Amino acid sequence: MERNLTQGSISRSLILFSLPMILGNLIQQLYNVADTLIVGKTIGPTALSAVGSSYSLMTLLTSVILGLCMGSGVVFSHLYGAGRREELRTAVFNAFFFVLVVSAALNAGAFALLERLLVWLNIPAEAVDYTREYLSIIFVGMSFVSLYNFLAAVLRSIGDTAIPLLFLAVSAVTNIILDLVFILRFGMGVGGAAWATVLAQGLSALCMAVYFLLRARELRPRRSNMHLNRRLLHLIFSNSVLTAVQQSIMNLGILMVQGLVNSFGFAVSAAFAAVVKIDAFAYMPAQDFGNAFATFVAQNYGAGKGDRIRQGLRTALKLSGGFCILSSACVALLARPLMLLFIEPEETEIIAVGVTYLRIEGVFYIGIGILFLLYALYRGLGRPEMSIVLTVVSLGTRVALAYALSALPAVGLIGIWWSVPIGWALADLLGLWYYRRRRKTLLPE
């Protein structure tokens, strides 16, 4: 179902458009929580540490694919907002060709560098074999991730978030069922968890492809669109690559912190594996709302509606800010019960580390909520280079402070946790200052 975001109530448009995206990723996070819970409770803390370390690496790799798809989606939304449907179909063909080539190269590189990645991540010795087994299987599903996310980006660019939600829900339910069957019934361990994920990803990609071919005929490239267009390829390349770089920098910084966390030993590594899942669940709706806002900005930019973009930013800040404050309160108050979902009560050291993290970092979710909106604003305006600057400031500060503060005996591990909200705050201040200074040149008249 198409949704034109250049007309009507701004708050209503943003909420209705973003809600399926938020629900979809909440379902995905519920799966991630269930997957972590099943692995942690049935196989043990060692497997939990392995899956947690693998999650950080896979987030980095898939962020490249996601960035390419998100960047392409901005071009699609610009063309849709401007009413240029024929060019939109040509852009879809060109972007698919580009994403396909990059994804294949990324997949091959991941397999080739697996052993080096294990060393780089400082995986605890007892978790190395589990991590190797898990990743070697998970890499098989990267092509499915690429196909699903590309087609989802095409549909979302014209305001359709319901269909991607439907197929994501089918995939998540399938994944949980297969987890239980492979791990509990057949005793396949972390390999079973990995195969469950790959098969579920394949199902969602297949469903999306069938729908696109049979039902999205207005978007499906025709024979006249199946040629490489240098101008469109340039637009797609510049937006996609810069967005992929921004996403990769963000997750590379997280991965570097993962390596530092792992150096503190098994208990800290296991705790971090649990809290990153709690984190993702807590602020993922704000991230999805930001991604929805990017489409809102892009459609209105293509339609030349600068005033609507300006009003939309004010509305989005209020909506996202309110949610983040509520989320922070819940996480801070329920830190220990949340940790007990993943860790047995007798693992007191692991639980204590996780609770400390959540009561420091979790209080400041409004910082990441604002940052997600700023990323979306500049991406939707066709200025992904500014998103890169904000990411470098945020993650650069986080990584530098994490390594510097954790080396001080008086600070130690807590320094890693405090580096997170400090990085968010600095990037927010820079992004808002730049918008206020350059607003007249950034927005269409």
TIDOTI-674919 format. One record per residue (C-alpha): residue in one letter; x, y, z. Coordinates in steps of 0.25 Angstrom, whole numbers, plus 5000, padded with zeros to 4 digits. Example, Ala and Ser with C-alpha at 12.3 -4.5 7.8 and 13.67 -1.06 7.14 Angstrom:
BEGIN
A504949825031S505549965029
//
This chain:
BEGIN
M500050005000E500650134996R500650255006N500950395001L501650465012T501650605005Q500150625009G499250625021S499550635036I501050615039S500950545053R499850455047S500750425035L501950395043I501250305053L500550225043F501650205034S502650175045L501850085053P501949955044M503449985043I503549995059L502649865060G503449795050N504749825057L504149795071I503749655065Q505249645061Q505749685074L504749585081Y505349485072N506849525076V506449525091A505749385089D507049335082T507949385093L507049335104I506949195097V508449195095G508849245109K507849165117T508049025109I509449025104G510149125114P510949245117T512049205107A511049195095L510449325100S511749395099A512049335085V510649375080G510849515086S512149535079S511649485066Y510449575067S511349705067L512149655055M510949615047T510349755050L511549815044L511449735032T509949745030S510149895032V510849915019I509649845012L508649915020G509350055017L509350025002C507849995002M507550115011G508350205002S507650144989G506350164996V506650314998V506750324983F505550244981S504750344990H505250464983L504750414970Y503450364976G503250504983A503550574969G502550484962R503550424953R503150284952E503850234939E505150284945L504850214958R504750074951T506050104944A506650144958V506150014964F506849924953N508150004954A508149994969F507849844969F509049824960F509949904969V509549844982L509649704977V511049724972V511549784986S510749684994A511449564987A512849624989L512549655004N512049505006A513349454999G514249545008A513449495020F513749355018A515249375014L515549465026L514749385037E516049335045R516649475045L515249535050L515249435061V516649485066W516249625064L515049615073N515849555085I514849445086P515049375100A515749245097E514649155102A513649225092V514549225080D514049085074Y512549125077T512849265070R513449195058E512349095056Y511249205057L511849305048S512249205037I510749165036I510249305037F511049355026V510249265017G509049355019M509649485015S509049485001F507649465007V507849585016S508249665003L507049624995Y506049645007N506649785011F506649834996L505249804993A504849855006A505549985003V504749994990L503449974996R503750075008S504150184999I502750194993G502150185007D501850035008T502349985022A501249875024I501749765014P503249765020L502649755034L501749635030F502949555024L503849595035A502849545045V502749415037S504249405038A504349435053V503349335057T503949225048N505349255054I504849235068I504149105064L505449055057D506249095069L505449015078V505448895069F506948895065I507448925079L506448855088R505948745079F507248705071G508348765081M509048845069G509548945079V510049085073G510049025059G508548995061A508349145065A509149185053W508349095043A507049145048T507449285045V507849255031L506649175028A505749285033Q506449395025G506349305013L504849295015S504649445017A505449475004L504649374996C503349435001M503749574998A504249534984V502949464980Y502149584985F502949684977L502849604964L501449584965R500849704972A501749824971R501649834956E501749984956L503049974963R503549854955P504549894944R504149874930R504949844918S505149984915N505650014929M506749894929H507949974925L509050044933N508750194934R510050274937R509350384944L508450294953L509650204956H510450324961L509250374970I509050234975F510550214977S510750344984N509650324994S509750174996V511250174998L511250295008T510050235015A510750095016V512050165021Q511250235032Q510550105036S511950035036I512650135044M511550125054N511649975055L513149975054G513250065066I512349965074L513149855069M514449915074V513749935087Q513349785087G514849755086L515149835098V514049785106N514449635103S515849675108F515249685122G514949535122F513849445121A512849505131V512849635125S512749575111A511549495115A510849615121F511149705109A510449595100A509249615109V509149765110V509349795095K508049715093I507349795104D507949925098A507449885084F506049855089A505949985097Y506450085086M506150005073P504750075072A505450215072Q506350165061D505250115053F504450245055G505750315050N505750225037A504350255035F504650405036A505750395026T504650345016F503750465020V504850565018A505250505004Q503850504999N503650645003Y505050684998G504650624984A503350704985G504050834988K503350855002G504450915011D503450965021R502750825023I504150775026R504450875036Q503150855043G503350705042L504650715049R504050785061T502950685062A503850565061L504750615072K503550625081L503050485078S504450415078G504850495091G503650455099F503850305095C505250305099I505050365113L503950255115S504950145110S506050205119A505150195132C504750055129V506150005127A506750075139L505750025148L505649885143A507149865140R507349735149P506049665145L506449695130M507749625133L507149505139L506349475126F507749435120I508649395132E508349295143P508249365157E509549295162E510349365152T510449485161E511749545155I511149545141I509749605146A510549715154V511249765141G510049765133V509249845143T510349955144Y510349965129L508849985128R508750085140I509850175133E509650165118G508150135118V507750265125F508250345113Y507450285101I506950415098G508350445092I508250335082G506850365079I507250505075L508450455067F507550355059L506650475055L507950555051Y508450435043A507150425036L506950575033Y508350585026R508150455018G506750495014L507250635009G508350555001R509450605010P509950465015E511350525017M510850605029S510250475035I511650415034V512250535041L511250515053T511550365053V513050395054V512850495065S511950395073L512650265071G514050335071T513850395084R513250265089V514450185085A515450285089L514850305103A514550155105Y516050115103A516550235110L515650235123S515650075124A517250085125L517150175137P517150085150A516150175157V515150165146G515350035139L514149965132I513150075136G513850175127I513450085115W511950105119W512050255121S512750275108V511450245101P510550355105I511650455104G511850415090W510350435087A510250565093L511450625085A510950575072D509550635075L510050775079L510850775066G509650725057L508650825063W509650945062Y509950905047Y508450905044R508151035050R509351105043R509151045029R507551025029K507351115018T508251055008L507950905013L506450915011P505750944997E504951074996
//
